């Protein structure tokens, strides 16, 4: 049986606890794409540059959410990635 609160990354297909993944949501009934909150269809993505690039290049988020993902969402995820990397560097120093 799968562990509780684990989700699958749409890009690399690895499972991880949902706290370690970004959640992208297509809200119901408005079909808007947003990050982290909301009710509707969800897709999860690892907090890694390689997963973000592959998801954008191969349009994996759009296929998982069954709607077009605007470029602004990818920009928000990229800025989160930059912040996430800086936090790791500050922690190591």
PyMOL commands that set and color helices and strands:
alter all, ss='L'
color gray80, all
select helices_A, chain A and resi 18-20+49-57+60-65+71-92
alter helices_A, ss='H'
color red, helices_A
select strands_A, chain A and resi 6-8+15-17+21-27+33-35+40-46
alter strands_A, ss='S'
color yellow, strands_A
deselect
rebuild
show_as cartoon
